[in-house]
Amino acid sequence: MALHLALLAILSISILQPEKIWKNKLLGITEGVLENVLVEQSFETNMLVYGDEKQCALHDWKHFTSEWTSLQKTPKGEYKCKRYSQQERHQFPKFDLTEIKKAVSNQCSEICYQGIKDAETIDENNSAVRISHYFIRITENNKKTGELVQKSIRVDNPAGC
């Protein structure tokens, strides 16, 4: 299954369950007047907190953003999207208990806050780090003008209530 993009058109992508279908998929790019195409991928993680069967994604708090990784072109001219290891997917900046409790209080429901307000640790029982966004960056030269062109795609991985 390949996702094909025409870079000179306005692009809108909506993918359901990107964490399940994005990994190891092929990305096809229609080059047209472009040359020296470089396709890169990165991701961003955020924190989820749980409270009494509810979860809240802390979108407006700390994030980890990975380095860009070049995608290799297959013999068919498509680019294979990277699959991230569990260790990569769980990278997150350091924080203390007071910081996360304040973020949950400001951004989440009372139910979620109640789930962690008395916690002495933040661990897999009351939180999780997850990939919130996948990014593709495509850089190329326009054959006719020599102009360097860069396009970016962000695929959201929804979570939270």
N, C-alpha and C positions, 0 to 999 in steps of 0.2 A: 504494500500500500504506500503510495507516494503522495505527498502534498506538493502540488505544483503552484508556483507563484509567478505572476507577470509583474516584474518590478516597476514598470512604468505606470501601473494602474493603482487606484486607491484600493487599499487592502483592508479587509475586515475579516478576522477569523474568530469563530466561536467554536470551541472544541469542548464537548462534554467529557468529563473525566480525563483531563489531559495527562494526569499521572499514570493512567493505565495505557493510553494509546500513543503518547509522545515518545516514550523510550524506544530506542533502536529503530525508529521509523525513518523512512527515506524522505528527503526534502528535495524536490526537483525545482530548478530555477531556469526560466526561459531567459536566455542571455540577450538575444536580439542585437542591439548596438553596444553591448557591454563586453569588456574583456578583463582579464586578470581578476577574476572573481575570487574573493576571500569570504568564506562563510564561517561564522563563529557562533558558539553557543555558551550561555552562562545561565545561572539560576540565582534565585533569592529565597532565603528561608525566613519564616516568622514563627512566633510562638502561639500555640493553642493552649488554652486553659480549660479545665473541666469543672463543672459544678452541678451536681444533682441531675445527671442525664442531659445537661446542656453543655455546649462548648462555645468558646469565643476566640476568634482569631485576633491577635493584637496587631492590627495593620499599621497603626500609627505609633509604633514603638520601635524597638531595636530590630535590626535585620542583619543577616549575613548575606553578602553578595559575592559570588564566586568570581574567579578570574575567567576571562574569555578563553575558550578552547577552540582551536581550529577544527572544523569538520573535514573529514577526508572525502574526496570525490570517488564514487564507485566507477567501475568500468562503464556503466550505463549513463554516467554523467549526473548522478544524483548524489546527495550528501546524506550520510547516515547520522542521525541525531544521537547524541551521547546518552548512555544510560549511566546514572549516578549510583555509586555504592551507598550502602546504608550509612557509612561513616561520612561520606560527602554530604548526604541529605540532612544530616543532623548537626552540621556546623552552625554555631551561633555565638554571638559575642557574650562575654562574661557579664553577669549582673548580680545584684544582691536581692535578698528577699523583700526589702522595703521598696525597691524600684518596681519590681513586678506587681506587688500588691497595689501600689499607687496606679500603675498602668491599668490593671484590671478594674480597679475602682472607677477610673475615668472613662474606660472604653467599653466595659462589658455590663451585662445585666447583674442585678443584685444576686440572682441565683449563682452565677459564676463567681462573683466576689465572695459569697458565703462559703463556697467550696475551697477557697484558699486563704481566707483572712486569718485563720488560726494555724495555718500550716507552718511547720518549723523547717521544712525543706520543700523545694520545688523539684519533683521527680516524675517518673512515668505514671505514677498514680493520679497526678492532678494536672499534668501538662504534657505537651509534645512539641518537638520542633519538626517542621515540615516544609517542603518546597511550596512557596506561595506563587512564584512566577518563574516561567521559563523565558529566556530571551534568545533571539536569533539576530545577529548583526551581519549584514551583507555589505561588503565594500567592493567596489569595482570602478573601472575607468570607462568613460564613454568614448567609444572608438572615434566618433566624429569630432568631438570637442576637446578630448583629452581631460575633461573635467572628472575629478574624483567624486563618486556618488556613494552615499552610505544610507542604507535603509535599516530600520530596526523593527522587529516584531516582538510583542510581548504577549505571552499566552498565560492567562490567569488560571490558577488552580484553586477554585473556590472552596472555602471552608468557613465554618462558624455559623452562628445563628443570629 
